[in-house]
Amino acid sequence: MSPAQDVHAMAPTQGGLRLRSVGLSGIRKPLVVRRPDREHTLAVTFHVAVDLPSGRKGSDLSRNAEILAEVVDETATRPVGSLEMACSRIASELLARHSYATEASVRASAEYFLRQGVSEEKRSFEDYTLLAEATVSHAPSGGLLLQRAVGAEAVGMTACPCAMETCRELLTREHPQLADPALRDLPMITHNQRNRTRLVFEIAEEAEVEVDRVIAAIEAAQSSPTYAILKRGDEGEVVLRAHRHPKFVEDVLRDLLASLPERFPALPDAVAVRASTVSEESIHKYNVEASHRITLGELRHPTDG
């Protein structure tokens, strides 16, 4: 019996157009990562793809699934050092086994747990999201170019500073004693938002970023972290903390970016960071978001404008 014709390798009906990315998304796999102090089994969702030349009808998608399975299965006995390392290995294999491709990309997100709490006595496992990317392409010199990114998302809360001042003004009319300068710094009622903030570092092959420090930077920029376990007194502490640090999404973004040079002094100026933040509104029927991309050098040596 003659082998079936390779339809993927045939010329496309509409030729002449190279496709930047063709692949598989939404593939969930367990990945074992070994960190200096502990070992994690991450539940990871992968997106893997390669480019497709203009003269080829389709991509060999089964190879993508095979490569992903091989790399992930190997970590059961030989854990990888990080999620972005696994993405780099997968991207390199994709490019090697798709001879017609010039670029391979991998994106991954994973559930991640850290012991956190409103106090040391009430620490428990809080959930976060790890983010990693890797792109491998052929260099003009004949070698390979690797671009990596690593980051995280944390969910906290923000308290609206605008509504806070409006409420202060309205209540001062009703209760003139609130105009006492000694009471000016007391937190005032306002509406809150669930805030989701992401921070991603675009790093060179030799650089490393500890994701726990990324999460700490995000939570410090929000009005307050949030927690799964809170008694009534703890709830009061979280609410007071948020109301003592009211913030727009613009404040969260600027405070986060401004903190990075001090938090990550060893990273070179050329490292770029991508930050985005979304406040899920409580009294409006929409959400508010802000995002920015900038290098650490620009943060360390700001210029006007």
C-alpha positions as CSV (number, residue, x, y, z in Angstrom):
1,M,0.0,0.0,0.0
2,S,1.5,3.3,-1.1
3,P,1.8,6.0,1.6
4,A,-0.9,8.7,1.7
5,Q,0.0,11.9,0.0
6,D,1.3,14.6,2.3
7,V,-1.4,17.2,1.9
8,H,0.4,19.6,4.4
9,A,3.4,19.8,2.0
10,M,1.2,20.7,-1.0
11,A,1.0,24.2,-2.4
12,P,-1.8,26.3,-0.8
13,T,-4.8,27.3,-2.8
14,Q,-4.0,30.9,-2.0
15,G,-0.2,31.1,-2.4
16,G,2.3,33.8,-1.8
17,L,1.6,34.6,1.8
18,R,3.8,33.5,4.6
19,L,2.0,32.9,7.9
20,R,3.8,34.2,11.0
21,S,2.4,31.7,13.4
22,V,0.6,28.3,13.1
23,G,0.3,25.9,15.9
24,L,-1.5,24.5,18.9
25,S,-3.0,26.3,21.9
26,G,-4.7,25.3,25.1
27,I,-2.6,22.2,25.8
28,R,-2.4,21.5,29.5
29,K,0.6,19.5,30.9
30,P,2.2,18.8,34.3
31,L,5.7,20.2,34.4
32,V,8.2,19.5,37.2
33,V,10.4,22.5,38.1
34,R,13.2,22.4,40.6
35,R,14.0,25.6,42.5
36,P,16.8,26.1,45.0
37,D,14.6,25.5,48.0
38,R,11.8,23.2,46.6
39,E,10.3,21.3,43.7
40,H,7.1,22.3,42.0
41,T,4.8,20.3,39.8
42,L,3.1,23.1,37.7
43,A,-0.2,22.7,35.8
44,V,0.9,24.5,32.6
45,T,-1.2,25.7,29.6
46,F,1.0,25.8,26.5
47,H,0.7,27.6,23.1
48,V,3.3,26.3,20.6
49,A,3.7,27.5,17.0
50,V,6.1,27.9,14.0
51,D,5.9,30.1,11.0
52,L,4.7,28.7,7.7
53,P,6.2,29.5,4.3
54,S,4.1,30.8,1.4
55,G,4.5,27.6,-0.6
56,R,3.3,25.1,2.0
57,K,-0.4,24.4,2.6
58,G,-0.2,23.3,6.3
59,S,2.0,22.8,9.3
60,D,2.9,19.4,10.8
61,L,0.9,20.0,13.9
62,S,1.4,16.5,15.3
63,R,5.1,17.2,15.7
64,N,4.2,20.1,18.0
65,A,2.3,17.8,20.3
66,E,5.0,15.1,20.2
67,I,7.8,17.6,21.1
68,L,5.7,19.1,23.9
69,A,5.1,15.6,25.4
70,E,8.7,14.6,25.1
71,V,10.1,17.7,26.9
72,V,7.4,17.6,29.6
73,D,7.6,13.9,30.3
74,E,11.4,14.2,30.7
75,T,10.9,16.6,33.6
76,A,9.3,13.8,35.7
77,T,12.9,12.4,36.2
78,R,14.9,15.5,35.2
79,P,13.2,18.6,36.4
80,V,13.9,21.9,34.6
81,G,15.2,24.9,36.4
82,S,12.3,27.2,35.4
83,L,9.2,27.5,33.2
84,E,11.0,29.7,30.7
85,M,13.8,27.2,30.4
86,A,11.2,24.6,29.4
87,C,9.7,27.0,26.9
88,S,13.2,27.6,25.4
89,R,13.8,23.9,25.0
90,I,10.5,23.3,23.4
91,A,10.9,26.2,21.0
92,S,14.4,25.0,19.9
93,E,13.0,21.5,19.2
94,L,10.1,23.0,17.2
95,L,12.5,24.9,15.0
96,A,14.8,21.8,14.6
97,R,12.0,19.5,13.5
98,H,10.1,21.9,11.2
99,S,12.8,22.2,8.5
100,Y,10.7,24.7,6.6
101,A,10.2,27.1,9.6
102,T,12.4,30.1,10.4
103,E,10.9,30.9,13.8
104,A,9.3,29.0,16.6
105,S,7.4,30.4,19.6
106,V,6.1,29.0,22.9
107,R,3.9,30.7,25.4
108,A,3.0,29.2,28.8
109,S,1.0,30.1,31.8
110,A,0.9,28.1,35.0
111,E,-0.9,28.0,38.4
112,Y,1.6,28.8,41.2
113,F,1.2,28.8,45.0
114,L,3.0,30.7,47.6
115,R,2.5,30.7,51.4
116,Q,1.2,34.2,52.2
117,G,-1.1,35.7,54.8
118,V,-2.3,38.8,56.5
119,S,0.0,37.8,59.3
120,E,2.7,35.1,59.9
121,E,0.3,33.1,62.0
122,K,-2.3,33.0,59.2
123,R,-0.2,32.1,56.2
124,S,-1.6,29.7,53.7
125,F,-1.2,28.8,50.0
126,E,-2.3,31.7,47.8
127,D,-2.6,31.3,44.1
128,Y,-0.8,33.2,41.4
129,T,-0.2,32.8,37.7
130,L,3.3,32.3,36.2
131,L,4.0,33.5,32.7
132,A,6.8,32.5,30.3
133,E,7.6,32.9,26.6
134,A,10.4,31.8,24.3
135,T,11.0,32.6,20.6
136,V,13.8,30.9,18.6
137,S,14.8,32.0,15.1
138,H,17.7,31.5,12.7
139,A,20.4,34.2,13.0
140,P,22.0,35.7,9.9
141,S,25.3,34.2,11.1
142,G,23.8,30.7,10.9
143,G,23.3,30.2,14.7
144,L,20.1,30.6,16.7
145,L,18.6,33.7,18.3
146,L,16.7,33.1,21.5
147,Q,14.4,35.6,23.1
148,R,12.9,34.8,26.5
149,A,10.4,36.4,28.8
150,V,9.2,35.5,32.4
151,G,6.7,37.1,34.7
152,A,3.6,36.7,36.8
153,E,0.1,37.9,37.6
154,A,-1.2,38.7,41.0
155,V,-4.7,39.5,42.1
156,G,-5.1,42.2,44.8
157,M,-7.3,45.2,45.3
158,T,-7.4,48.9,44.8
159,A,-9.4,51.7,46.5
160,C,-10.5,54.6,44.3
161,P,-8.9,57.9,45.4
162,C,-11.3,60.1,43.5
163,A,-14.5,58.7,45.1
164,M,-12.7,58.9,48.5
165,E,-12.2,62.6,48.2
166,T,-15.7,63.1,46.9
167,C,-17.1,61.2,49.9
168,R,-14.9,63.2,52.3
169,E,-16.3,66.4,50.9
170,L,-19.9,65.2,51.1
171,L,-19.6,63.9,54.6
172,T,-17.8,67.0,55.8
173,R,-20.8,69.0,54.8
174,E,-23.0,66.7,56.9
175,H,-20.5,66.5,59.7
176,P,-18.4,69.7,59.9
177,Q,-16.1,68.3,62.6
178,L,-14.5,66.2,59.8
179,A,-12.9,69.4,58.6
180,D,-10.5,69.2,61.6
181,P,-7.0,69.0,60.1
182,A,-6.2,66.3,62.6
183,L,-8.8,64.1,60.9
184,R,-7.5,64.8,57.4
185,D,-5.3,61.7,57.2
186,L,-8.0,59.3,58.3
187,P,-9.0,56.8,55.6
188,M,-12.4,57.7,54.1
189,I,-14.9,55.3,52.5
190,T,-14.7,54.7,48.8
191,H,-15.4,52.0,46.3
192,N,-13.0,49.1,45.7
193,Q,-11.9,47.1,42.7
194,R,-10.4,43.6,42.3
195,N,-7.0,44.4,40.6
196,R,-5.2,42.1,38.3
197,T,-1.6,43.1,37.5
198,R,1.0,41.4,35.3
199,L,4.7,42.0,35.1
200,V,6.9,40.4,32.5
201,F,10.6,40.7,32.0
202,E,12.1,40.2,28.5
203,I,15.5,38.6,29.4
204,A,18.6,37.4,27.7
205,E,19.5,33.7,27.7
206,E,21.9,34.0,30.6
207,A,19.7,36.1,32.8
208,E,17.4,34.9,35.5
209,V,14.5,36.5,37.3
210,E,13.1,35.0,40.5
211,V,9.3,34.9,40.2
212,D,8.7,35.3,43.9
213,R,10.3,38.7,43.7
214,V,8.1,39.6,40.7
215,I,5.0,38.7,42.7
216,A,6.2,40.8,45.7
217,A,6.7,43.8,43.4
218,I,3.2,43.5,42.1
219,E,1.6,43.2,45.5
220,A,3.5,46.1,46.9
221,A,2.2,48.3,44.1
222,Q,-1.5,47.5,44.6
223,S,-3.6,49.2,47.4
224,S,-3.5,45.9,49.2
225,P,-2.9,42.2,48.6
226,T,-5.9,39.9,49.1
227,Y,-6.1,36.6,50.9
228,A,-8.2,33.4,50.9
229,I,-8.3,33.2,54.8
230,L,-9.5,36.3,56.6
231,K,-11.3,36.5,60.0
232,R,-13.3,39.6,60.7
233,G,-10.4,41.5,62.3
234,D,-8.2,40.5,59.3
235,E,-10.8,41.8,56.9
236,G,-10.6,45.1,58.7
237,E,-6.8,45.2,58.4
238,V,-7.0,44.6,54.7
239,V,-9.7,47.2,54.1
240,L,-7.8,49.8,56.1
241,R,-4.5,49.1,54.3
242,A,-6.2,49.5,51.0
243,H,-7.9,52.7,52.0
244,R,-4.7,54.1,53.4
245,H,-3.2,53.5,49.9
246,P,-5.9,54.5,47.5
247,K,-4.8,54.1,43.9
248,F,-5.9,54.5,40.3
249,V,-4.6,51.9,37.8
250,E,-2.2,54.6,36.7
251,D,-0.8,54.7,40.2
252,V,-0.4,51.0,40.4
253,L,1.4,50.9,37.0
254,R,3.7,53.8,37.8
255,D,4.5,52.6,41.3
256,L,5.3,49.1,40.1
257,L,7.6,50.3,37.3
258,A,9.3,52.9,39.6
259,S,10.2,50.1,42.1
260,L,11.9,47.8,39.6
261,P,15.4,49.3,39.5
262,E,15.8,48.9,43.3
263,R,14.1,45.5,43.4
264,F,16.2,44.1,40.5
265,P,19.5,45.9,40.6
266,A,21.5,43.0,38.9
267,L,19.5,43.0,35.7
268,P,21.1,45.1,32.9
269,D,19.7,48.3,31.5
270,A,18.8,46.5,28.2
271,V,16.1,44.3,29.8
272,A,12.7,45.4,28.8
273,V,9.6,45.1,31.1
274,R,6.0,44.8,30.1
275,A,3.4,45.7,32.8
276,S,-0.3,45.8,32.6
277,T,-3.0,46.3,35.3
278,V,-6.8,46.0,35.3
279,S,-9.2,47.1,38.0
280,E,-12.5,45.3,37.8
281,E,-14.9,48.0,38.8
282,S,-17.5,47.6,41.5
283,I,-19.8,50.6,40.7
284,H,-19.2,51.0,37.0
285,K,-20.3,48.6,34.2
286,Y,-16.8,48.5,32.8
287,N,-13.2,47.8,33.9
288,V,-10.2,50.2,33.8
289,E,-6.8,49.2,32.5
290,A,-3.3,50.6,31.9
291,S,-0.2,49.1,30.3
292,H,3.4,50.1,29.4
293,R,6.6,48.7,28.0
294,I,10.0,50.2,29.0
295,T,13.6,49.2,29.6
296,L,15.2,49.1,33.0
297,G,17.7,51.6,31.6
298,E,15.0,54.1,30.9
299,L,13.6,53.6,34.5
300,R,17.1,54.1,36.0
301,H,17.9,57.1,33.9
302,P,14.6,58.8,33.2
303,T,14.4,61.8,30.8
304,D,11.7,64.4,30.6
305,G,8.7,63.4,28.6
